[in-house]
Amino acid sequence: MGHNNPGRARREIARDNERLSKMTPEERQRERDAEELYHVKATARNDAYRSFSAEEIAIYEKVKDALYAAEDRASNAWNWDKQFGGTGKQNPWRKEE
């Protein structure tokens, strides 16, 4: 709950509690296992990142920035197309081909 809204937090907690109360013990265990696996993977990913050399970190950051920029451009182009229809040349987010 990454927000500062107590009412929303209470509603989310109530919704989660209701969802958990309807689960069977096996489903609850699967949910816990999935959460644990997520944390183990995140820890392994962080450990791997920390073991990179300075050169590898620089390359990783460059690639990550390029991917974010490409994803942002694609998202903007998609939203433009959705709002105005079609993939016309007037779309400022599409590169000239």
Z-matrix of the N, CA and C atoms (Angstrom, degrees):
N
C 1 1.437
C 2 1.519 1 109.89
N 3 1.286 2 117.12 1 82.45
C 4 1.447 3 121.22 2 -175.49
C 5 1.507 4 113.68 3 -86.41
N 6 1.303 5 117.57 4 43.19
C 7 1.463 6 119.45 5 179.41
C 8 1.518 7 109.85 6 -136.57
N 9 1.309 8 116.02 7 163.14
C 10 1.456 9 121.10 8 -177.61
C 11 1.530 10 108.96 9 -110.53
N 12 1.330 11 115.55 10 63.81
C 13 1.451 12 120.59 11 -176.85
C 14 1.533 13 107.26 12 -138.05
N 15 1.339 14 117.97 13 97.00
C 16 1.466 15 120.37 14 -174.29
C 17 1.526 16 113.65 15 -58.96
N 18 1.322 17 117.88 16 -37.81
C 19 1.468 18 120.03 17 179.64
C 20 1.512 19 111.43 18 -63.29
N 21 1.329 20 115.64 19 -44.76
C 22 1.460 21 119.96 20 179.42
C 23 1.524 22 110.04 21 -66.24
N 24 1.319 23 116.86 22 -39.60
C 25 1.469 24 120.58 23 179.13
C 26 1.526 25 110.25 24 -61.11
N 27 1.343 26 116.55 25 -44.70
C 28 1.475 27 119.95 26 178.58
C 29 1.527 28 111.33 27 -60.96
N 30 1.342 29 116.52 28 -42.40
C 31 1.471 30 119.55 29 179.51
C 32 1.525 31 110.99 30 -64.06
N 33 1.340 32 116.30 31 -40.80
C 34 1.466 33 119.08 32 179.38
C 35 1.523 34 111.20 33 -65.78
N 36 1.319 35 116.77 34 -40.19
C 37 1.470 36 120.28 35 178.26
C 38 1.527 37 109.89 36 -63.96
N 39 1.340 38 116.65 37 -44.30
C 40 1.469 39 120.36 38 179.27
C 41 1.527 40 110.52 39 -62.28
N 42 1.347 41 116.77 40 -41.73
C 43 1.471 42 120.56 41 179.68
C 44 1.529 43 110.11 42 -64.60
N 45 1.350 44 117.08 43 -42.53
C 46 1.463 45 120.08 44 178.32
C 47 1.526 46 111.17 45 -64.00
N 48 1.335 47 116.80 46 -42.80
C 49 1.460 48 120.17 47 179.46
C 50 1.524 49 111.32 48 -62.59
N 51 1.335 50 115.86 49 -40.46
C 52 1.468 51 119.05 50 178.51
C 53 1.524 52 110.54 51 -64.90
N 54 1.337 53 116.31 52 -43.07
C 55 1.465 54 120.55 53 179.47
C 56 1.526 55 110.35 54 -62.70
N 57 1.346 56 116.64 55 -42.72
C 58 1.466 57 120.20 56 179.88
C 59 1.526 58 111.65 57 -67.04
N 60 1.326 59 116.82 58 -34.93
C 61 1.470 60 119.13 59 -178.68
C 62 1.524 61 111.84 60 -67.35
N 63 1.332 62 116.79 61 -24.46
C 64 1.469 63 120.21 62 -179.83
C 65 1.521 64 112.52 63 -87.40
N 66 1.339 65 117.16 64 -6.14
C 67 1.466 66 120.34 65 -177.97
C 68 1.515 67 111.57 66 -84.63
N 69 1.318 68 114.19 67 151.40
C 70 1.458 69 119.57 68 172.72
C 71 1.526 70 107.63 69 -79.48
N 72 1.322 71 118.44 70 162.20
C 73 1.470 72 120.10 71 177.66
C 74 1.531 73 112.91 72 -56.65
N 75 1.333 74 116.99 73 -35.17
C 76 1.466 75 120.14 74 179.30
C 77 1.526 76 110.59 75 -66.48
N 78 1.340 77 116.43 76 -41.35
C 79 1.464 78 119.82 77 179.00
C 80 1.531 79 110.67 78 -65.39
N 81 1.332 80 116.10 79 -40.43
C 82 1.467 81 119.58 80 178.04
C 83 1.524 82 110.78 81 -62.22
N 84 1.355 83 116.18 82 -40.75
C 85 1.461 84 120.51 83 179.08
C 86 1.526 85 110.64 84 -64.71
N 87 1.333 86 116.90 85 -41.30
C 88 1.468 87 120.92 86 177.80
C 89 1.527 88 110.52 87 -61.32
N 90 1.339 89 115.82 88 -40.84
C 91 1.467 90 120.33 89 178.64
C 92 1.537 91 110.65 90 -63.21
N 93 1.328 92 116.47 91 -44.34
C 94 1.472 93 120.36 92 178.21
C 95 1.524 94 110.83 93 -62.78
N 96 1.352 95 116.10 94 -42.55
C 97 1.464 96 120.33 95 179.23
C 98 1.526 97 111.25 96 -62.33
N 99 1.330 98 116.68 97 -41.90
C 100 1.460 99 120.87 98 179.54
C 101 1.524 100 110.16 99 -63.83
N 102 1.327 101 116.86 100 -41.11
C 103 1.460 102 121.09 101 178.74
C 104 1.531 103 110.51 102 -64.06
N 105 1.322 104 115.57 103 -43.39
C 106 1.463 105 120.41 104 179.80
C 107 1.529 106 110.26 105 -63.87
N 108 1.334 107 116.76 106 -42.60
C 109 1.460 108 121.03 107 178.78
C 110 1.529 109 110.19 108 -61.76
N 111 1.323 110 117.30 109 -41.09
C 112 1.460 111 121.53 110 177.97
C 113 1.530 112 110.29 111 -58.63
N 114 1.334 113 116.89 112 -45.66
C 115 1.459 114 120.63 113 -179.02
C 116 1.530 115 111.88 114 -67.36
N 117 1.328 116 117.05 115 -38.31
C 118 1.466 117 120.89 116 178.11
C 119 1.531 118 109.82 117 -63.62
N 120 1.341 119 116.80 118 -43.87
C 121 1.465 120 120.36 119 179.37
C 122 1.528 121 110.66 120 -63.95
N 123 1.334 122 116.86 121 -42.42
C 124 1.464 123 120.34 122 179.78
C 125 1.522 124 110.74 123 -62.66
N 126 1.321 125 116.91 124 -41.27
C 127 1.464 126 120.95 125 178.59
C 128 1.525 127 110.34 126 -63.65
N 129 1.337 128 117.10 127 -44.81
C 130 1.464 129 121.24 128 179.31
C 131 1.528 130 110.32 129 -62.33
N 132 1.338 131 116.76 130 -41.16
C 133 1.459 132 121.02 131 179.14
C 134 1.531 133 110.56 132 -62.83
N 135 1.335 134 116.55 133 -44.07
C 136 1.470 135 120.71 134 179.06
C 137 1.529 136 111.27 135 -64.74
N 138 1.331 137 116.55 136 -41.15
C 139 1.471 138 120.08 137 178.64
C 140 1.525 139 110.71 138 -63.52
N 141 1.337 140 116.32 139 -41.48
C 142 1.465 141 120.00 140 179.26
C 143 1.523 142 110.12 141 -63.48
N 144 1.333 143 117.22 142 -42.02
C 145 1.467 144 121.12 143 179.68
C 146 1.525 145 110.77 144 -62.22
N 147 1.336 146 116.22 145 -42.07
C 148 1.465 147 120.42 146 -179.66
C 149 1.534 148 111.89 147 -65.27
N 150 1.325 149 117.24 148 -24.70
C 151 1.468 150 120.32 149 -178.01
C 152 1.532 151 112.00 150 -84.50
N 153 1.347 152 118.49 151 -6.54
C 154 1.464 153 121.30 152 179.43
C 155 1.522 154 110.61 153 -67.65
N 156 1.328 155 115.73 154 150.10
C 157 1.461 156 120.40 155 171.98
C 158 1.532 157 108.03 156 -77.17
N 159 1.318 158 116.85 157 168.81
C 160 1.471 159 120.93 158 -179.58
C 161 1.523 160 110.58 159 -60.51
N 162 1.338 161 116.81 160 -38.71
C 163 1.466 162 120.91 161 179.55
C 164 1.535 163 110.72 162 -64.97
N 165 1.337 164 116.28 163 -43.18
C 166 1.467 165 120.38 164 179.53
C 167 1.533 166 110.88 165 -65.46
N 168 1.318 167 117.19 166 -37.94
C 169 1.465 168 120.48 167 178.62
C 170 1.525 169 110.06 168 -64.90
N 171 1.334 170 116.89 169 -40.81
C 172 1.466 171 120.75 170 178.79
C 173 1.530 172 110.90 171 -62.01
N 174 1.336 173 116.44 172 -43.32
C 175 1.470 174 120.70 173 178.08
C 176 1.527 175 109.65 174 -64.08
N 177 1.324 176 116.99 175 -45.48
C 178 1.468 177 122.06 176 179.86
C 179 1.530 178 110.42 177 -57.59
N 180 1.336 179 116.53 178 -45.61
C 181 1.467 180 120.35 179 -178.65
C 182 1.523 181 111.17 180 -65.29
N 183 1.345 182 117.17 181 -39.92
C 184 1.467 183 120.65 182 178.24
C 185 1.527 184 110.96 183 -61.41
N 186 1.323 185 115.54 184 -46.59
C 187 1.467 186 120.36 185 -179.45
C 188 1.520 187 110.09 186 -64.40
N 189 1.329 188 116.46 187 -43.22
C 190 1.464 189 120.69 188 179.81
C 191 1.533 190 110.64 189 -61.06
N 192 1.326 191 116.98 190 -44.68
C 193 1.468 192 120.97 191 178.93
C 194 1.526 193 111.16 192 -63.00
N 195 1.335 194 116.73 193 -41.35
C 196 1.466 195 120.28 194 179.16
C 197 1.520 196 110.95 195 -64.03
N 198 1.345 197 116.37 196 -40.74
C 199 1.465 198 119.59 197 178.63
C 200 1.526 199 111.44 198 -65.55
N 201 1.336 200 116.84 199 -42.28
C 202 1.463 201 119.93 200 178.01
C 203 1.522 202 110.89 201 -62.17
N 204 1.337 203 117.55 202 -41.86
C 205 1.459 204 121.28 203 179.86
C 206 1.530 205 110.69 204 -63.79
N 207 1.338 206 116.33 205 -44.00
C 208 1.465 207 120.25 206 179.52
C 209 1.530 208 110.73 207 -64.65
N 210 1.328 209 116.21 208 -41.47
C 211 1.462 210 120.43 209 179.42
C 212 1.529 211 110.49 210 -64.61
N 213 1.326 212 116.99 211 -41.21
C 214 1.457 213 121.64 212 179.25
C 215 1.530 214 110.47 213 -63.85
N 216 1.322 215 116.33 214 -44.66
C 217 1.460 216 120.96 215 179.44
C 218 1.536 217 110.47 216 -62.22
N 219 1.333 218 116.82 217 -44.21
C 220 1.470 219 120.58 218 179.34
C 221 1.523 220 110.75 219 -63.87
N 222 1.324 221 116.79 220 -40.72
C 223 1.466 222 120.86 221 179.41
C 224 1.521 223 110.73 222 -64.62
N 225 1.334 224 116.53 223 -43.56
C 226 1.466 225 120.19 224 178.64
C 227 1.523 226 111.14 225 -63.12
N 228 1.342 227 116.42 226 -42.02
C 229 1.460 228 120.31 227 178.96
C 230 1.523 229 110.53 228 -64.02
N 231 1.328 230 116.36 229 -42.48
C 232 1.466 231 120.11 230 179.97
C 233 1.521 232 110.44 231 -63.05
N 234 1.347 233 116.68 232 -43.87
C 235 1.461 234 119.73 233 -179.78
C 236 1.527 235 111.16 234 -65.51
N 237 1.328 236 117.51 235 -37.68
C 238 1.460 237 121.02 236 177.44
C 239 1.524 238 109.21 237 -62.16
N 240 1.346 239 116.10 238 -48.24
C 241 1.469 240 120.51 239 -179.90
C 242 1.522 241 110.61 240 -59.85
N 243 1.322 242 116.25 241 -41.03
C 244 1.465 243 120.46 242 -178.52
C 245 1.528 244 110.20 243 -65.32
N 246 1.332 245 115.98 244 -41.41
C 247 1.460 246 119.80 245 -176.30
C 248 1.526 247 111.78 246 -73.99
N 249 1.337 248 117.48 247 -42.95
C 250 1.451 249 120.35 248 -172.49
C 251 1.516 250 113.38 249 -107.22
N 252 1.313 251 117.56 250 -5.43
C 253 1.457 252 121.67 251 176.51
C 254 1.521 253 112.89 252 76.76
N 255 1.301 254 115.81 253 137.07
C 256 1.456 255 120.76 254 176.05
C 257 1.513 256 113.38 255 76.77
N 258 1.330 257 114.75 256 174.39
C 259 1.466 258 119.98 257 -179.06
C 260 1.516 259 108.69 258 -118.05
N 261 1.317 260 116.41 259 47.93
C 262 1.464 261 121.47 260 -175.67
C 263 1.513 262 113.50 261 -63.24
N 264 1.315 263 115.73 262 162.60
C 265 1.466 264 122.11 263 -178.37
C 266 1.525 265 111.36 264 -65.80
N 267 1.335 266 117.94 265 -20.05
C 268 1.462 267 120.20 266 -177.98
C 269 1.526 268 112.42 267 -71.10
N 270 1.316 269 118.25 268 -9.97
C 271 1.455 270 121.43 269 -179.81
C 272 1.529 271 109.40 270 -68.11
N 273 1.337 272 118.34 271 112.52
C 274 1.466 273 120.11 272 -175.68
C 275 1.528 274 113.97 273 -70.16
N 276 1.323 275 117.68 274 -12.93
C 277 1.460 276 120.15 275 -176.86
C 278 1.514 277 112.43 276 -91.28
N 279 1.320 278 117.00 277 -7.57
C 280 1.467 279 120.03 278 178.87
C 281 1.520 280 109.20 279 -94.39
N 282 1.319 281 115.74 280 136.72
C 283 1.459 282 119.34 281 178.67
C 284 1.523 283 109.05 282 -75.38
N 285 1.332 284 115.43 283 149.25
C 286 1.466 285 119.73 284 176.08
C 287 1.516 286 108.83 285 -66.86
N 288 1.301 287 115.02 286 136.09
C 289 1.472 288 118.59 287 -178.42
C 290 1.506 289 110.19 288 -112.86
